[in-house]
Amino acid sequence: ALFVAPCPAEALAEEAAHEAKAARTAGRCGADAAPRPCCPLLGHGLLTWPVEIRRGIATYLAWHEVLLAALLCRAWRSLEQDVTLWWAHFVLMWPKHAARQVERVKGPQDWRLLFRTRWRRGHRDGDATQED
């Protein structure tokens, strides 16, 4: 068998690559750098977004998906309790009933509670029509 001596440049490059991988795994950019998370957008990234943007994203989800997402973390849980989000879901599910509710009760309303109450009632409230 023929023995081939490793090239010193390849050995140095391999060692540098190994050190860089170890630094990334440890959450460091360099030898003296402070620790940082490996994936900065996972978990706490949603918390830094404005509530209007998070609410806008959540309105594209079905209401039951919002409830499931609320089990993931505190950010989704606080978003699930947002009254304005439930106003959007209420209007999508029952547009005529939402318009009547706005006319009937002036001022702020707990749309989250109204949505849950309406959903539990189902078609037994005398207001279930094809348009609603």
Secondary structure, 3 states (H helix, E strand, C coil): CCCCCCCHHHHHHHHHHHHHHHHHHHCCCCCCCCCCCCCCCCCCHHHHCCHHHHHHHHHCCCHHHHHHHCCCCHHHHHHHCCHHHHHHHHHHHCHHHHHHHHHHCCCCCCHHHHHHHHHHHCCCCCCCCCCC
